[in-house]
Amino acid sequence: MALTRSFRDTVVKRAQRDPAFRTALVEESVQNFLDGDVETALGQIRDVVNATLGFEALAAATGLPKTSPM
């Protein structure tokens, strides 16, 4: 059975409307990083950034090139 919406889109939309979910994503990404699952941790952080300020705003706020935080 085909999915009608991508999982990533679902996560981003929930993170946009639910601050507790965003917090849980960040906490889980830190735990994944500490457990050595860096790929999953980075994906979770990307979801949080995309659901909140976006990479352009993050780059502007940090003074880094846009591709650097990605």
N, CA, C and O atoms as a Maestro MAE file, in Angstrom:
{
 s_m_m2io_version
 :::
 2.0.0
}

f_m_ct {
 s_m_title
 :::
 protein
 m_atom[280] {
  # First column is atom index #
  i_m_mmod_type
  r_m_x_coord
  r_m_y_coord
  r_m_z_coord
  i_m_residue_number
  s_m_chain_name
  s_m_pdb_residue_name
  s_m_pdb_atom_name
  i_m_atomic_number
  :::
  1 25 0.835 -1.178 0.000 1 A "MET " " N  " 7
  2 3 0.000 0.000 0.000 1 A "MET " " CA " 6
  3 2 0.882 1.244 0.000 1 A "MET " " C  " 6
  4 15 1.782 1.360 0.831 1 A "MET " " O  " 8
  5 25 0.643 2.145 -0.893 2 A "ALA " " N  " 7
  6 3 1.448 3.356 -1.013 2 A "ALA " " CA " 6
  7 2 1.065 4.370 0.056 2 A "ALA " " C  " 6
  8 15 -0.101 4.501 0.428 2 A "ALA " " O  " 8
  9 25 2.073 5.079 0.535 3 A "LEU " " N  " 7
  10 3 1.824 6.154 1.491 3 A "LEU " " CA " 6
  11 2 1.380 7.400 0.736 3 A "LEU " " C  " 6
  12 15 1.844 7.655 -0.376 3 A "LEU " " O  " 8
  13 25 0.493 8.167 1.332 4 A "THR " " N  " 7
  14 3 0.001 9.361 0.660 4 A "THR " " CA " 6
  15 2 0.808 10.604 1.019 4 A "THR " " C  " 6
  16 15 0.740 11.612 0.315 4 A "THR " " O  " 8
  17 25 1.555 10.543 2.087 5 A "ARG " " N  " 7
  18 3 2.357 11.686 2.501 5 A "ARG " " CA " 6
  19 2 3.697 11.147 2.997 5 A "ARG " " C  " 6
  20 15 3.742 10.072 3.596 5 A "ARG " " O  " 8
  21 25 4.774 11.865 2.763 6 A "SER " " N  " 7
  22 3 6.068 11.371 3.205 6 A "SER " " CA " 6
  23 2 6.176 11.461 4.729 6 A "SER " " C  " 6
  24 15 5.614 12.356 5.360 6 A "SER " " O  " 8
  25 25 6.894 10.534 5.279 7 A "PHE " " N  " 7
  26 3 7.099 10.509 6.728 7 A "PHE " " CA " 6
  27 2 7.762 11.788 7.202 7 A "PHE " " C  " 6
  28 15 7.374 12.353 8.224 7 A "PHE " " O  " 8
  29 25 8.760 12.243 6.465 8 A "ARG " " N  " 7
  30 3 9.485 13.459 6.845 8 A "ARG " " CA " 6
  31 2 8.540 14.664 6.880 8 A "ARG " " C  " 6
  32 15 8.620 15.483 7.796 8 A "ARG " " O  " 8
  33 25 7.648 14.777 5.893 9 A "ASP " " N  " 7
  34 3 6.675 15.877 5.894 9 A "ASP " " CA " 6
  35 2 5.767 15.807 7.121 9 A "ASP " " C  " 6
  36 15 5.434 16.830 7.719 9 A "ASP " " O  " 8
  37 25 5.380 14.608 7.481 10 A "THR " " N  " 7
  38 3 4.531 14.423 8.663 10 A "THR " " CA " 6
  39 2 5.257 14.867 9.925 10 A "THR " " C  " 6
  40 15 4.680 15.542 10.778 10 A "THR " " O  " 8
  41 25 6.523 14.485 10.040 11 A "VAL " " N  " 7
  42 3 7.319 14.871 11.220 11 A "VAL " " CA " 6
  43 2 7.482 16.381 11.272 11 A "VAL " " C  " 6
  44 15 7.313 16.985 12.331 11 A "VAL " " O  " 8
  45 25 7.806 16.994 10.145 12 A "VAL " " N  " 7
  46 3 8.003 18.452 10.113 12 A "VAL " " CA " 6
  47 2 6.713 19.182 10.484 12 A "VAL " " C  " 6
  48 15 6.747 20.140 11.256 12 A "VAL " " O  " 8
  49 25 5.587 18.744 9.950 13 A "LYS " " N  " 7
  50 3 4.314 19.415 10.266 13 A "LYS " " CA " 6
  51 2 3.969 19.286 11.748 13 A "LYS " " C  " 6
  52 15 3.479 20.233 12.362 13 A "LYS " " O  " 8
  53 25 4.227 18.118 12.314 14 A "ARG " " N  " 7
  54 3 3.947 17.958 13.751 14 A "ARG " " CA " 6
  55 2 4.899 18.822 14.569 14 A "ARG " " C  " 6
  56 15 4.482 19.438 15.549 14 A "ARG " " O  " 8
  57 25 6.160 18.875 14.185 15 A "ALA " " N  " 7
  58 3 7.136 19.685 14.910 15 A "ALA " " CA " 6
  59 2 6.788 21.167 14.836 15 A "ALA " " C  " 6
  60 15 7.068 21.914 15.773 15 A "ALA " " O  " 8
  61 25 6.184 21.598 13.739 16 A "GLN " " N  " 7
  62 3 5.801 23.001 13.611 16 A "GLN " " CA " 6
  63 2 4.701 23.387 14.596 16 A "GLN " " C  " 6
  64 15 4.659 24.527 15.058 16 A "GLN " " O  " 8
  65 25 3.821 22.461 14.917 17 A "ARG " " N  " 7
  66 3 2.685 22.812 15.759 17 A "ARG " " CA " 6
  67 2 2.809 22.329 17.204 17 A "ARG " " C  " 6
  68 15 1.980 22.694 18.037 17 A "ARG " " O  " 8
  69 25 3.823 21.515 17.526 18 A "ASP " " N  " 7
  70 3 3.900 20.907 18.843 18 A "ASP " " CA " 6
  71 2 5.291 21.100 19.462 18 A "ASP " " C  " 6
  72 15 6.216 20.350 19.149 18 A "ASP " " O  " 8
  73 25 5.442 22.106 20.343 19 A "PRO " " N  " 7
  74 3 6.753 22.371 20.951 19 A "PRO " " CA " 6
  75 2 7.309 21.174 21.740 19 A "PRO " " C  " 6
  76 15 8.520 20.951 21.748 19 A "PRO " " O  " 8
  77 25 6.442 20.413 22.394 20 A "ALA " " N  " 7
  78 3 6.909 19.246 23.154 20 A "ALA " " CA " 6
  79 2 7.501 18.193 22.208 20 A "ALA " " C  " 6
  80 15 8.472 17.520 22.553 20 A "ALA " " O  " 8
  81 25 6.920 18.057 21.031 21 A "PHE " " N  " 7
  82 3 7.438 17.117 20.036 21 A "PHE " " CA " 6
  83 2 8.813 17.566 19.555 21 A "PHE " " C  " 6
  84 15 9.711 16.740 19.392 21 A "PHE " " O  " 8
  85 25 8.987 18.876 19.325 22 A "ARG " " N  " 7
  86 3 10.303 19.401 18.928 22 A "ARG " " CA " 6
  87 2 11.338 19.094 19.990 22 A "ARG " " C  " 6
  88 15 12.445 18.652 19.680 22 A "ARG " " O  " 8
  89 25 10.979 19.329 21.243 23 A "THR " " N  " 7
  90 3 11.902 19.052 22.344 23 A "THR " " CA " 6
  91 2 12.279 17.577 22.372 23 A "THR " " C  " 6
  92 15 13.447 17.232 22.547 23 A "THR " " O  " 8
  93 25 11.289 16.711 22.199 24 A "ALA " " N  " 7
  94 3 11.549 15.267 22.202 24 A "ALA " " CA " 6
  95 2 12.464 14.877 21.034 24 A "ALA " " C  " 6
  96 15 13.330 14.017 21.194 24 A "ALA " " O  " 8
  97 25 12.283 15.498 19.866 25 A "LEU " " N  " 7
  98 3 13.156 15.209 18.724 25 A "LEU " " CA " 6
  99 2 14.606 15.585 19.022 25 A "LEU " " C  " 6
  100 15 15.528 14.836 18.699 25 A "LEU " " O  " 8
  101 25 14.797 16.747 19.639 26 A "VAL " " N  " 7
  102 3 16.153 17.186 19.970 26 A "VAL " " CA " 6
  103 2 16.766 16.241 21.003 26 A "VAL " " C  " 6
  104 15 17.919 15.834 20.868 26 A "VAL " " O  " 8
  105 25 15.996 15.894 22.032 27 A "GLU " " N  " 7
  106 3 16.507 14.982 23.057 27 A "GLU " " CA " 6
  107 2 16.864 13.621 22.456 27 A "GLU " " C  " 6
  108 15 17.901 13.042 22.783 27 A "GLU " " O  " 8
  109 25 16.006 13.123 21.586 28 A "GLU " " N  " 7
  110 3 16.267 11.832 20.953 28 A "GLU " " CA " 6
  111 2 17.475 11.910 20.028 28 A "GLU " " C  " 6
  112 15 18.255 10.961 19.944 28 A "GLU " " O  " 8
  113 25 17.636 13.034 19.336 29 A "SER " " N  " 7
  114 3 18.786 13.166 18.440 29 A "SER " " CA " 6
  115 2 20.091 13.188 19.241 29 A "SER " " C  " 6
  116 15 21.092 12.617 18.808 29 A "SER " " O  " 8
  117 25 20.085 13.842 20.403 30 A "VAL " " N  " 7
  118 3 21.276 13.847 21.259 30 A "VAL " " CA " 6
  119 2 21.586 12.426 21.722 30 A "VAL " " C  " 6
  120 15 22.740 12.000 21.697 30 A "VAL " " O  " 8
  121 25 20.562 11.697 22.144 31 A "GLN " " N  " 7
  122 3 20.769 10.319 22.579 31 A "GLN " " CA " 6
  123 2 21.292 9.451 21.430 31 A "GLN " " C  " 6
  124 15 22.190 8.633 21.631 31 A "GLN " " O  " 8
  125 25 20.739 9.625 20.239 32 A "ASN " " N  " 7
  126 3 21.231 8.871 19.086 32 A "ASN " " CA " 6
  127 2 22.685 9.192 18.793 32 A "ASN " " C  " 6
  128 15 23.469 8.301 18.467 32 A "ASN " " O  " 8
  129 25 23.048 10.457 18.909 33 A "PHE " " N  " 7
  130 3 24.435 10.860 18.690 33 A "PHE " " CA " 6
  131 2 25.347 10.196 19.719 33 A "PHE " " C  " 6
  132 15 26.399 9.659 19.371 33 A "PHE " " O  " 8
  133 25 24.936 10.236 20.994 34 A "LEU " " N  " 7
  134 3 25.738 9.617 22.050 34 A "LEU " " CA " 6
  135 2 25.848 8.101 21.874 34 A "LEU " " C  " 6
  136 15 26.848 7.493 22.258 34 A "LEU " " O  " 8
  137 25 24.816 7.503 21.293 35 A "ASP " " N  " 7
  138 3 24.819 6.057 21.042 35 A "ASP " " CA " 6
  139 2 25.589 5.689 19.773 35 A "ASP " " C  " 6
  140 15 25.739 4.509 19.455 35 A "ASP " " O  " 8
  141 25 26.074 6.695 19.051 36 A "GLY " " N  " 7
  142 3 26.854 6.444 17.847 36 A "GLY " " CA " 6
  143 2 26.063 6.416 16.555 36 A "GLY " " C  " 6
  144 15 26.621 6.142 15.493 36 A "GLY " " O  " 8
  145 25 24.766 6.696 16.630 37 A "ASP " " N  " 7
  146 3 23.925 6.713 15.420 37 A "ASP " " CA " 6
  147 2 23.843 8.147 14.893 37 A "ASP " " C  " 6
  148 15 22.808 8.806 14.988 37 A "ASP " " O  " 8
  149 25 24.948 8.602 14.345 38 A "VAL " " N  " 7
  150 3 25.082 9.997 13.918 38 A "VAL " " CA " 6
  151 2 24.138 10.314 12.757 38 A "VAL " " C  " 6
  152 15 23.563 11.401 12.713 38 A "VAL " " O  " 8
  153 25 23.976 9.396 11.834 39 A "GLU " " N  " 7
  154 3 23.118 9.629 10.663 39 A "GLU " " CA " 6
  155 2 21.677 9.933 11.088 39 A "GLU " " C  " 6
  156 15 21.064 10.876 10.588 39 A "GLU " " O  " 8
  157 25 21.151 9.142 11.997 40 A "THR " " N  " 7
  158 3 19.786 9.374 12.482 40 A "THR " " CA " 6
  159 2 19.703 10.683 13.251 40 A "THR " " C  " 6
  160 15 18.747 11.441 13.088 40 A "THR " " O  " 8
  161 25 20.702 10.952 14.090 41 A "ALA " " N  " 7
  162 3 20.716 12.190 14.878 41 A "ALA " " CA " 6
  163 2 20.693 13.420 13.972 41 A "ALA " " C  " 6
  164 15 19.946 14.365 14.225 41 A "ALA " " O  " 8
  165 25 21.503 13.409 12.928 42 A "LEU " " N  " 7
  166 3 21.540 14.550 12.014 42 A "LEU " " CA " 6
  167 2 20.219 14.719 11.271 42 A "LEU " " C  " 6
  168 15 19.777 15.845 11.046 42 A "LEU " " O  " 8
  169 25 19.597 13.630 10.895 43 A "GLY " " N  " 7
  170 3 18.291 13.706 10.230 43 A "GLY " " CA " 6
  171 2 17.242 14.325 11.141 43 A "GLY " " C  " 6
  172 15 16.413 15.118 10.694 43 A "GLY " " O  " 8
  173 25 17.280 13.965 12.415 44 A "GLN " " N  " 7
  174 3 16.317 14.526 13.361 44 A "GLN " " CA " 6
  175 2 16.551 16.023 13.562 44 A "GLN " " C  " 6
  176 15 15.598 16.800 13.627 44 A "GLN " " O  " 8
  177 25 17.800 16.420 13.658 45 A "ILE " " N  " 7
  178 3 18.105 17.854 13.809 45 A "ILE " " CA " 6
  179 2 17.688 18.614 12.549 45 A "ILE " " C  " 6
  180 15 17.173 19.727 12.646 45 A "ILE " " O  " 8
  181 25 17.904 18.026 11.367 46 A "ARG " " N  " 7
  182 3 17.456 18.675 10.123 46 A "ARG " " CA " 6
  183 2 15.946 18.890 10.139 46 A "ARG " " C  " 6
  184 15 15.461 19.938 9.713 46 A "ARG " " O  " 8
  185 25 15.209 17.906 10.626 47 A "ASP " " N  " 7
  186 3 13.756 18.037 10.709 47 A "ASP " " CA " 6
  187 2 13.364 19.196 11.621 47 A "ASP " " C  " 6
  188 15 12.454 19.959 11.297 47 A "ASP " " O  " 8
  189 25 14.042 19.332 12.752 48 A "VAL " " N  " 7
  190 3 13.736 20.419 13.687 48 A "VAL " " CA " 6
  191 2 14.047 21.765 13.046 48 A "VAL " " C  " 6
  192 15 13.244 22.694 13.138 48 A "VAL " " O  " 8
  193 25 15.204 21.880 12.397 49 A "VAL " " N  " 7
  194 3 15.575 23.143 11.747 49 A "VAL " " CA " 6
  195 2 14.584 23.483 10.643 49 A "VAL " " C  " 6
  196 15 14.145 24.629 10.539 49 A "VAL " " O  " 8
  197 25 14.228 22.506 9.819 50 A "ASN " " N  " 7
  198 3 13.264 22.757 8.740 50 A "ASN " " CA " 6
  199 2 11.893 23.131 9.278 50 A "ASN " " C  " 6
  200 15 11.174 23.900 8.640 50 A "ASN " " O  " 8
  201 25 11.519 22.609 10.429 51 A "ALA " " N  " 7
  202 3 10.207 22.894 11.006 51 A "ALA " " CA " 6
  203 2 10.172 24.232 11.731 51 A "ALA " " C  " 6
  204 15 9.096 24.762 12.007 51 A "ALA " " O  " 8
  205 25 11.327 24.773 12.036 52 A "THR " " N  " 7
  206 3 11.353 26.025 12.793 52 A "THR " " CA " 6
  207 2 11.890 27.157 11.934 52 A "THR " " C  " 6
  208 15 11.163 27.684 11.092 52 A "THR " " O  " 8
  209 25 13.127 27.537 12.125 53 A "LEU " " N  " 7
  210 3 13.627 28.721 11.445 53 A "LEU " " CA " 6
  211 2 14.129 28.483 10.029 53 A "LEU " " C  " 6
  212 15 14.159 29.431 9.244 53 A "LEU " " O  " 8
  213 25 14.522 27.277 9.661 54 A "GLY " " N  " 7
  214 3 15.062 26.998 8.334 54 A "GLY " " CA " 6
  215 2 16.561 27.223 8.285 54 A "GLY " " C  " 6
  216 15 17.123 27.921 9.128 54 A "GLY " " O  " 8
  217 25 17.201 26.629 7.296 55 A "PHE " " N  " 7
  218 3 18.663 26.686 7.223 55 A "PHE " " CA " 6
  219 2 19.189 28.061 6.823 55 A "PHE " " C  " 6
  220 15 20.279 28.446 7.245 55 A "PHE " " O  " 8
  221 25 18.438 28.804 6.020 56 A "GLU " " N  " 7
  222 3 18.901 30.151 5.657 56 A "GLU " " CA " 6
  223 2 18.970 31.048 6.881 56 A "GLU " " C  " 6
  224 15 19.960 31.750 7.082 56 A "GLU " " O  " 8
  225 25 17.923 31.030 7.702 57 A "ALA " " N  " 7
  226 3 17.908 31.852 8.913 57 A "ALA " " CA " 6
  227 2 18.968 31.377 9.903 57 A "ALA " " C  " 6
  228 15 19.600 32.194 10.574 57 A "ALA " " O  " 8
  229 25 19.167 30.067 9.998 58 A "LEU " " N  " 7
  230 3 20.199 29.526 10.884 58 A "LEU " " CA " 6
  231 2 21.576 29.992 10.437 58 A "LEU " " C  " 6
  232 15 22.408 30.382 11.257 58 A "LEU " " O  " 8
  233 25 21.810 29.948 9.131 59 A "ALA " " N  " 7
  234 3 23.091 30.410 8.605 59 A "ALA " " CA " 6
  235 2 23.291 31.893 8.888 59 A "ALA " " C  " 6
  236 15 24.382 32.307 9.279 59 A "ALA " " O  " 8
  237 25 22.254 32.690 8.697 60 A "ALA " " N  " 7
  238 3 22.359 34.131 8.965 60 A "ALA " " CA " 6
  239 2 22.616 34.394 10.448 60 A "ALA " " C  " 6
  240 15 23.424 35.254 10.798 60 A "ALA " " O  " 8
  241 25 21.932 33.657 11.313 61 A "ALA " " N  " 7
  242 3 22.079 33.862 12.758 61 A "ALA " " CA " 6
  243 2 23.458 33.440 13.264 61 A "ALA " " C  " 6
  244 15 23.971 34.012 14.226 61 A "ALA " " O  " 8
  245 25 24.058 32.439 12.618 62 A "THR " " N  " 7
  246 3 25.358 31.949 13.068 62 A "THR " " CA " 6
  247 2 26.525 32.549 12.300 62 A "THR " " C  " 6
  248 15 27.678 32.416 12.713 62 A "THR " " O  " 8
  249 25 26.229 33.215 11.173 63 A "GLY " " N  " 7
  250 3 27.289 33.787 10.355 63 A "GLY " " CA " 6
  251 2 28.008 32.755 9.504 63 A "GLY " " C  " 6
  252 15 29.083 33.025 8.969 63 A "GLY " " O  " 8
  253 25 27.415 31.568 9.377 64 A "LEU " " N  " 7
  254 3 28.004 30.508 8.563 64 A "LEU " " CA " 6
  255 2 27.364 30.493 7.183 64 A "LEU " " C  " 6
  256 15 26.242 30.973 7.018 64 A "LEU " " O  " 8
  257 25 28.063 29.948 6.185 65 A "PRO " " N  " 7
  258 3 27.433 29.777 4.873 65 A "PRO " " CA " 6
  259 2 26.219 28.848 5.006 65 A "PRO " " C  " 6
  260 15 26.184 27.990 5.888 65 A "PRO " " O  " 8
  261 25 25.239 29.021 4.139 66 A "LYS " " N  " 7
  262 3 23.985 28.246 4.224 66 A "LYS " " CA " 6
  263 2 24.236 26.748 4.218 66 A "LYS " " C  " 6
  264 15 23.567 26.017 4.947 66 A "LYS " " O  " 8
  265 25 25.168 26.277 3.427 67 A "THR " " N  " 7
  266 3 25.415 24.840 3.334 67 A "THR " " CA " 6
  267 2 26.167 24.285 4.530 67 A "THR " " C  " 6
  268 15 26.149 23.074 4.752 67 A "THR " " O  " 8
  269 25 26.822 25.127 5.300 68 A "SER " " N  " 7
  270 3 27.602 24.651 6.441 68 A "SER " " CA " 6
  271 2 26.750 23.988 7.520 68 A "SER " " C  " 6
  272 15 27.093 22.889 7.958 68 A "SER " " O  " 8
  273 25 25.647 24.609 7.974 69 A "PRO " " N  " 7
  274 3 24.834 23.926 8.979 69 A "PRO " " CA " 6
  275 2 24.148 22.665 8.470 69 A "PRO " " C  " 6
  276 15 23.810 21.782 9.258 69 A "PRO " " O  " 8
  277 25 23.938 22.575 7.151 70 A "MET " " N  " 7
  278 3 23.285 21.386 6.595 70 A "MET " " CA " 6
  279 2 24.153 20.190 6.818 70 A "MET " " C  " 6
  280 15 23.789 19.082 6.425 70 A "MET " " O  " 8
  :::
 }
 m_bond[279] {
  # First column is bond index #
  i_m_from
  i_m_to
  i_m_order
  :::
  1 1 2 1
  2 2 3 1
  3 3 4 2
  4 3 5 1
  5 5 6 1
  6 6 7 1
  7 7 8 2
  8 7 9 1
  9 9 10 1
  10 10 11 1
  11 11 12 2
  12 11 13 1
  13 13 14 1
  14 14 15 1
  15 15 16 2
  16 15 17 1
  17 17 18 1
  18 18 19 1
  19 19 20 2
  20 19 21 1
  21 21 22 1
  22 22 23 1
  23 23 24 2
  24 23 25 1
  25 25 26 1
  26 26 27 1
  27 27 28 2
  28 27 29 1
  29 29 30 1
  30 30 31 1
  31 31 32 2
  32 31 33 1
  33 33 34 1
  34 34 35 1
  35 35 36 2
  36 35 37 1
  37 37 38 1
  38 38 39 1
  39 39 40 2
  40 39 41 1
  41 41 42 1
  42 42 43 1
  43 43 44 2
  44 43 45 1
  45 45 46 1
  46 46 47 1
  47 47 48 2
  48 47 49 1
  49 49 50 1
  50 50 51 1
  51 51 52 2
  52 51 53 1
  53 53 54 1
  54 54 55 1
  55 55 56 2
  56 55 57 1
  57 57 58 1
  58 58 59 1
  59 59 60 2
  60 59 61 1
  61 61 62 1
  62 62 63 1
  63 63 64 2
  64 63 65 1
  65 65 66 1
  66 66 67 1
  67 67 68 2
  68 67 69 1
  69 69 70 1
  70 70 71 1
  71 71 72 2
  72 71 73 1
  73 73 74 1
  74 74 75 1
  75 75 76 2
  76 75 77 1
  77 77 78 1
  78 78 79 1
  79 79 80 2
  80 79 81 1
  81 81 82 1
  82 82 83 1
  83 83 84 2
  84 83 85 1
  85 85 86 1
  86 86 87 1
  87 87 88 2
  88 87 89 1
  89 89 90 1
  90 90 91 1
  91 91 92 2
  92 91 93 1
  93 93 94 1
  94 94 95 1
  95 95 96 2
  96 95 97 1
  97 97 98 1
  98 98 99 1
  99 99 100 2
  100 99 101 1
  101 101 102 1
  102 102 103 1
  103 103 104 2
  104 103 105 1
  105 105 106 1
  106 106 107 1
  107 107 108 2
  108 107 109 1
  109 109 110 1
  110 110 111 1
  111 111 112 2
  112 111 113 1
  113 113 114 1
  114 114 115 1
  115 115 116 2
  116 115 117 1
  117 117 118 1
  118 118 119 1
  119 119 120 2
  120 119 121 1
  121 121 122 1
  122 122 123 1
  123 123 124 2
  124 123 125 1
  125 125 126 1
  126 126 127 1
  127 127 128 2
  128 127 129 1
  129 129 130 1
  130 130 131 1
  131 131 132 2
  132 131 133 1
  133 133 134 1
  134 134 135 1
  135 135 136 2
  136 135 137 1
  137 137 138 1
  138 138 139 1
  139 139 140 2
  140 139 141 1
  141 141 142 1
  142 142 143 1
  143 143 144 2
  144 143 145 1
  145 145 146 1
  146 146 147 1
  147 147 148 2
  148 147 149 1
  149 149 150 1
  150 150 151 1
  151 151 152 2
  152 151 153 1
  153 153 154 1
  154 154 155 1
  155 155 156 2
  156 155 157 1
  157 157 158 1
  158 158 159 1
  159 159 160 2
  160 159 161 1
  161 161 162 1
  162 162 163 1
  163 163 164 2
  164 163 165 1
  165 165 166 1
  166 166 167 1
  167 167 168 2
  168 167 169 1
  169 169 170 1
  170 170 171 1
  171 171 172 2
  172 171 173 1
  173 173 174 1
  174 174 175 1
  175 175 176 2
  176 175 177 1
  177 177 178 1
  178 178 179 1
  179 179 180 2
  180 179 181 1
  181 181 182 1
  182 182 183 1
  183 183 184 2
  184 183 185 1
  185 185 186 1
  186 186 187 1
  187 187 188 2
  188 187 189 1
  189 189 190 1
  190 190 191 1
  191 191 192 2
  192 191 193 1
  193 193 194 1
  194 194 195 1
  195 195 196 2
  196 195 197 1
  197 197 198 1
  198 198 199 1
  199 199 200 2
  200 199 201 1
  201 201 202 1
  202 202 203 1
  203 203 204 2
  204 203 205 1
  205 205 206 1
  206 206 207 1
  207 207 208 2
  208 207 209 1
  209 209 210 1
  210 210 211 1
  211 211 212 2
  212 211 213 1
  213 213 214 1
  214 214 215 1
  215 215 216 2
  216 215 217 1
  217 217 218 1
  218 218 219 1
  219 219 220 2
  220 219 221 1
  221 221 222 1
  222 222 223 1
  223 223 224 2
  224 223 225 1
  225 225 226 1
  226 226 227 1
  227 227 228 2
  228 227 229 1
  229 229 230 1
  230 230 231 1
  231 231 232 2
  232 231 233 1
  233 233 234 1
  234 234 235 1
  235 235 236 2
  236 235 237 1
  237 237 238 1
  238 238 239 1
  239 239 240 2
  240 239 241 1
  241 241 242 1
  242 242 243 1
  243 243 244 2
  244 243 245 1
  245 245 246 1
  246 246 247 1
  247 247 248 2
  248 247 249 1
  249 249 250 1
  250 250 251 1
  251 251 252 2
  252 251 253 1
  253 253 254 1
  254 254 255 1
  255 255 256 2
  256 255 257 1
  257 257 258 1
  258 258 259 1
  259 259 260 2
  260 259 261 1
  261 261 262 1
  262 262 263 1
  263 263 264 2
  264 263 265 1
  265 265 266 1
  266 266 267 1
  267 267 268 2
  268 267 269 1
  269 269 270 1
  270 270 271 1
  271 271 272 2
  272 271 273 1
  273 273 274 1
  274 274 275 1
  275 275 276 2
  276 275 277 1
  277 277 278 1
  278 278 279 1
  279 279 280 2
  :::
 }
}
